[in-house]
């Protein structure tokens, strides 16, 4: 590897950096004109790919540069004994020692004529450097830093992927519900008048609500645009998604909150299995919740449980302490299906509770997707060279009154108490 090859590497790195800069310029334009989130993520991922390429090329450049330095110095890492051996070999023992005396005919003890430090003129390139107590400008080898920021994982969203999805360009979503019906349909003999059936319809609506947050950053931090974008993607966007997910689950429906599912879901009430299940367990409770939903002619597709309750189901054992999974249960890659109902473990759910339902009967409409904005005029921000970055979304949940019967939300213990067969 010569200097020409190093120059090629340098040019490659510069080209990659220019490309990253062009992508960042384009990304800022896309964000200013509120481009779709898919386009924003595409540019972020593209920039990340080039950043990885720059890191790889930079690592190669640094490695080759160190090798060339060693080659020019005709030496590797310096050590006292290496220099001593060289002096002894070239000038003879008398030049580096006096009063030499053989030991066992093979070894010598020496009194050095010179300060050993004169043989250690070059700093050792393998010396570890601590960031906290060393001047990095003078360090030959800088301690390695791994990419990214280490943090505790955040809760995974659970409901946004299983409810119905839609978009709206209005500030309110309206629909029509049949609120009452008198059904008189019957077999009629010839010449007999049909009976009248009555239907009542009402209009219902739900308001678009806003969810958002903000952070403060310095102007210097914002100039590190690629890293800032990474943190926006990893912190701000998921934060808004988690809160939206939480609102779908347990929003009160009172402005500014969305209409959450557990607020309107029905409690377990069917008597079909009351007092009929011997040794009832959580699998039975889930199946019976599904029974109630089917009795209202909905088709349950998912159920949410706490992480602890979910894992306890996997450890279900019989009276001989053998793992026991009912015939109506299947487990695929750790996911439990109870009579076709997928069980989702999530920390949104409190231990001991269950939400089962036909989740497509609730629809999340997005008025405005998650939007990131950067502001520089807020209170004393200009004086402190601070920027305010906001993240927000506008959405509405359509949860019709009839759809309440598509869900069962209750304490698992209450369901078990109802279905357990008591043996006298």
C-alpha positions in Angstrom: 0.0 0.0 0.0 1.7 3.3 -1.2 0.7 6.9 -0.9 -1.1 6.8 -4.3 -3.4 4.0 -3.0 -4.0 6.1 0.2 -5.0 9.0 -2.1 -7.6 6.7 -3.8 -9.1 5.8 -0.5 -9.2 9.5 0.5 -11.0 10.4 -2.7 -13.5 7.5 -2.2 -14.3 8.8 1.3 -14.8 12.3 0.1 -17.2 11.1 -2.6 -19.2 9.2 -0.1 -19.4 12.2 2.2 -20.6 14.4 -0.6 -23.3 11.8 -1.4 -24.4 11.8 2.2 -24.6 15.6 2.2 -26.7 15.5 -1.0 -29.1 13.0 0.6 -29.4 15.1 3.8 -30.2 18.2 1.7 -32.9 16.2 -0.1 -34.2 14.8 3.1 -34.6 18.2 4.7 -36.5 19.4 1.6 -38.8 16.3 1.8 -39.5 16.9 5.5 -40.2 20.6 4.8 -42.9 19.7 2.2 -44.3 16.9 4.5 -43.4 14.0 2.3 -44.8 10.6 3.2 -43.1 8.8 6.0 -42.1 6.0 3.7 -40.0 8.5 1.6 -38.4 9.9 4.8 -37.4 6.5 6.0 -36.1 5.5 2.5 -33.7 8.5 2.6 -32.7 7.9 6.2 -31.8 4.3 5.4 -30.0 5.3 2.2 -27.9 7.8 4.2 -27.1 5.2 6.9 -25.8 2.9 4.2 -23.4 5.5 2.9 -22.3 6.3 6.5 -21.4 2.6 7.0 -19.4 2.7 3.8 -17.5 5.8 5.0 -16.7 4.1 8.3 -15.4 1.0 6.5 -13.2 3.1 4.2 -12.0 5.2 7.1 -11.0 2.1 9.1 -9.0 0.8 6.1 -7.3 4.2 5.7 -6.3 4.4 9.3 -4.9 0.8 9.3 -2.9 1.3 6.1 -1.6 4.7 7.4 -0.2 3.0 10.5 1.4 0.3 8.5 3.2 2.9 6.3 4.5 4.7 9.5 5.9 1.4 10.8 7.5 0.8 7.4 9.1 4.2 7.2 10.5 3.9 10.8 11.8 0.4 10.0 10.2 -0.7 13.2 7.0 -1.8 14.9 6.1 -1.0 18.5 9.2 0.2 20.4 10.6 -1.6 23.4 13.8 -1.3 25.4 14.9 -4.9 24.8 14.5 -4.6 21.1 16.8 -1.6 20.9 19.3 -3.2 23.3 19.5 -6.3 21.1 20.1 -4.1 18.0 22.9 -2.1 19.8 24.5 -5.3 21.1 24.4 -7.0 17.7 25.9 -4.1 15.7 28.4 -2.6 18.2 29.3 -5.4 20.4 29.0 -5.9 24.1 31.7 -3.4 25.1 29.8 -0.5 23.7 26.7 -1.1 25.8 28.2 -2.5 29.0 31.1 -2.5 31.4 32.1 -4.9 34.0 30.4 -7.6 32.0 30.6 -10.9 33.7 29.5 -14.3 32.3 26.9 -16.3 34.3 27.0 -20.0 33.6 28.9 -19.3 30.4 25.7 -18.2 28.6 24.3 -15.0 30.2 25.7 -11.6 31.2 24.8 -9.0 33.6 25.2 -5.4 32.4 25.5 -1.9 33.7 24.1 0.5 31.0 26.3 3.4 30.0 23.3 5.3 28.7 19.9 6.4 29.9 17.4 3.7 28.8 15.1 6.5 27.8 17.4 7.4 24.9 16.5 4.0 23.4 12.7 4.8 23.7 12.4 7.9 21.5 9.2 6.9 19.8 5.9 6.6 21.8 4.5 3.1 21.8 1.5 2.8 19.5 0.0 0.0 21.4 -0.5 2.0 24.6 -4.1 2.1 25.7 -5.5 5.7 26.0 -8.3 6.6 28.4 -10.7 9.3 27.2 -11.0 10.7 30.7 -7.3 11.3 31.5 -5.4 11.6 28.2 -5.1 14.3 25.6 -6.6 12.7 22.5 -4.7 15.2 20.3 -1.4 13.5 21.3 -2.7 9.9 21.4 -1.5 7.6 18.7 -4.3 5.1 19.2 -7.7 6.3 20.2 -10.0 3.9 22.2 -12.6 2.3 20.0 -16.2 3.6 20.3 -19.0 1.3 19.0 -21.8 3.0 17.0 -25.2 3.9 18.4 -26.6 4.6 21.9 -27.2 1.9 24.4 -30.6 2.0 26.2 -33.3 -0.1 27.6 -35.7 -1.4 25.0 -39.1 0.3 24.6 -42.5 -1.4 24.6 -43.5 -2.7 21.2 -46.7 -1.4 19.7 -49.4 -4.0 19.7 -52.7 -2.5 18.4 -51.7 -0.4 15.4 -51.1 -3.5 13.3 -54.3 -5.4 14.2 -57.0 -2.7 14.1 -58.5 -1.5 10.9 -56.6 1.4 9.2 -57.8 4.3 7.2 -57.1 8.0 6.3 -59.3 11.1 6.6 -59.0 14.6 5.3 -61.6 15.9 7.8 -61.4 16.9 11.5 -64.3 14.5 12.3 -65.2 11.1 11.2 -69.0 10.3 11.1 -71.0 7.1 10.6 -74.5 5.8 10.9 -75.5 3.2 13.4 -78.7 1.2 13.6 -79.7 1.9 17.2 -82.9 -0.1 17.4 -84.8 -2.7 15.4 -88.2 -4.4 15.8 -88.0 -7.5 13.7 -91.4 -8.9 12.8 -90.4 -11.0 9.8 -92.5 -14.2 9.8 -94.1 -16.8 7.7 -97.4 -15.5 6.3 -100.4 -17.4 5.1 -102.1 -16.5 1.8 -104.2 -13.4 2.1 -102.7 -12.4 5.5 -101.0 -9.0 5.9 -97.2 -8.9 6.5 -96.1 -7.7 9.9 -94.2 -4.4 10.1 -90.5 -4.3 11.1 -89.2 -1.0 12.5 -85.6 0.3 12.1 -84.0 3.3 13.8 -80.8 4.9 12.6 -78.6 7.6 14.3 -75.5 9.5 13.2 -72.4 9.1 15.4 -69.0 10.9 15.2 -65.5 11.0 16.6 -63.2 13.9 16.7 -59.6 14.0 15.3 -57.2 14.4 18.2 -53.5 15.3 18.4 -50.7 13.5 20.1 -47.2 15.1 20.3 -44.0 15.9 22.2 -40.8 18.0 21.7 -37.1 18.0 22.6 -34.5 20.7 22.8 -31.2 20.5 21.0 -28.3 22.8 20.5 -27.4 24.3 17.1 -24.1 22.4 17.3 -25.9 19.1 17.8 -28.3 19.8 14.9 -25.3 20.3 12.6 -24.5 16.7 13.1 -27.6 16.0 11.0 -27.1 12.3 10.2 -26.8 11.4 13.9 -29.7 13.7 14.8 -31.9 12.0 12.2 -31.0 8.7 13.7 -32.1 9.8 17.1 -35.3 11.3 15.8 -36.1 8.0 14.1 -35.1 5.9 17.1 -36.6 8.1 19.9 -39.2 10.7 18.8 -41.1 8.7 16.2 -41.5 5.5 18.4 -42.5 7.7 21.3 -45.5 9.1 19.4 -46.3 5.6 18.0 -46.4 4.1 21.6 -48.7 6.9 22.9 -51.0 6.4 19.9 -51.0 2.7 20.5 -51.8 3.2 24.2 -54.7 5.6 23.3 -56.2 2.9 21.0 -56.1 0.5 24.0 -57.3 2.7 26.9 -58.1 6.2 25.7 -61.2 7.6 27.6 -62.8 9.1 24.5 -63.0 12.5 26.1 -61.2 15.2 24.2 -58.2 15.3 23.8 -58.1 11.5 24.2 -59.1 8.9 21.6 -61.8 6.3 22.1 -60.0 3.3 23.6 -61.1 -0.2 23.2 -61.2 -1.3 26.8 -63.3 1.8 27.6 -66.2 0.4 25.6 -65.6 -3.4 25.4 -68.1 -5.7 27.1 -67.3 -7.7 30.2 -67.6 -11.5 30.2 -71.3 -12.3 30.6 -72.3 -15.4 28.6 -73.7 -18.3 30.6 -72.9 -20.9 27.9 -70.1 -22.4 29.9 -71.1 -21.4 33.4 -70.1 -24.1 36.0 -69.3 -26.6 33.3 -65.4 -26.6 32.9 -63.5 -28.9 35.4 -60.0 -27.6 36.3 -60.5 -24.4 34.3 -57.3 -22.6 33.3 -56.3 -19.5 31.3 -56.6 -21.4 28.0 -60.3 -22.2 28.9 -60.9 -18.5 29.9 -59.6 -17.4 26.5 -61.7 -19.9 24.6 -64.9 -18.9 26.5 -64.2 -15.2 25.8 -64.1 -16.1 22.2 -67.4 -18.0 22.6 -69.2 -14.8 23.8 -67.8 -12.8 20.9 -69.0 -15.5 18.4 -72.5 -15.5 20.0 -72.8 -11.8 18.8 -71.8 -13.0 15.3 -68.3 -11.5 15.4 -65.1 -13.5 14.6 -62.4 -13.0 17.3 -58.9 -12.8 15.8 -56.6 -11.6 18.6 -56.3 -11.4 22.4 -54.0 -9.3 24.6 -52.6 -10.5 27.9 -49.8 -9.4 30.2 -46.3 -10.8 29.5 -46.5 -12.8 32.8 -49.9 -14.4 32.1 -48.9 -15.3 28.6 -45.7 -17.1 29.7 -47.5 -18.9 32.5 -49.8 -20.4 29.9 -46.7 -21.8 28.1 -45.8 -23.5 31.4 -49.2 -25.1 32.0 -48.7 -28.6 33.6 -50.9 -31.5 34.5 -51.3 -33.2 37.9 -48.1 -35.1 37.3 -46.1 -31.9 36.5 -45.9 -32.7 32.8 -46.3 -29.9 30.4 -49.9 -29.9 29.1 -51.2 -28.0 26.1 -54.9 -28.5 25.2 -55.9 -29.9 21.8 -57.5 -26.6 20.8 -54.2 -24.7 21.3 -51.2 -24.5 18.9 -47.9 -22.8 19.6 -46.0 -21.5 16.6 -42.6 -19.8 17.1 -43.6 -19.0 20.7 -46.9 -17.5 19.6 -50.0 -19.0 21.2 -53.2 -19.6 19.2 -56.3 -20.6 21.2 -58.9 -22.0 18.9 -57.6 -19.7 16.2 -57.2 -16.6 18.4 -53.7 -15.2 18.4 -52.5 -14.3 21.9 -50.3 -11.2 22.1 -48.1 -10.5 25.1 -47.7 -6.8 25.9 -46.9 -4.7 28.9 -49.9 -2.5 28.1 -52.1 -5.1 29.8 -52.2 -5.4 33.5 -51.5 -8.8 35.1 -54.8 -10.8 35.5 -56.6 -9.0 32.7 -57.5 -10.1 29.2 -58.8 -8.3 26.1 -60.1 -10.5 23.3 -61.9 -9.4 20.2 -62.5 -8.9 16.5 -60.1 -6.0 16.2 -60.9 -5.1 12.6 -64.2 -3.7 14.0 -62.3 -0.7 15.4 -60.7 1.6 12.8 -57.8 4.0 13.3 -58.0 6.9 10.8 -54.9 9.1 10.3 -55.5 12.8 9.6 -51.8 13.6 9.5 -49.0 11.1 9.8 -46.2 11.6 12.3 -44.7 15.0 11.5 -41.3 16.2 12.6 -40.7 20.0 12.7 -37.7 22.1 13.7 -38.3 25.5 15.3 -35.8 28.2 16.2 -38.1 30.8 17.7 -39.2 29.7 21.1 -38.7 31.8 24.3 -34.9 32.2 24.8 -33.9 29.6 22.2 -32.2 32.1 19.8 -30.1 33.5 22.7 -29.0 30.0 23.7 -28.6 28.7 20.2 -31.2 26.0 20.9 -33.7 24.4 18.5 -37.0 22.9 19.4 -37.9 19.7 17.5 -41.6 18.6 17.7 -43.1 15.3 16.8 -46.9 14.9 16.4 -49.7 13.0 14.8 -53.4 13.6 14.3 -55.7 10.7 14.4 -59.2 9.5 15.3 -60.5 6.1 16.4 -63.9 4.9 15.1 -65.4 2.6 17.7 -69.1 2.1 16.9 -71.4 1.1 19.7 -72.3 -2.2 18.1 -68.6 -3.1 17.9 -68.4 -3.1 21.7 -69.9 -6.6 21.5 -66.9 -7.7 19.3 -64.7 -7.5 22.4 -64.5 -9.0 25.9 -62.4 -7.2 28.5 -62.4 -8.7 32.0 -60.4 -10.2 34.8 -59.2 -13.7 34.0 -60.1 -14.8 37.6 -63.7 -13.6 37.1 -64.1 -15.7 33.9 -62.5 -18.8 35.6 -64.8 -18.4 38.6 -67.9 -18.4 36.3 -66.9 -21.4 34.2 -65.3 -23.6 36.8 -67.2 -26.9 37.5 -67.4 -27.2 41.3 -67.3 -30.8 42.4 -69.1 -31.4 45.7 
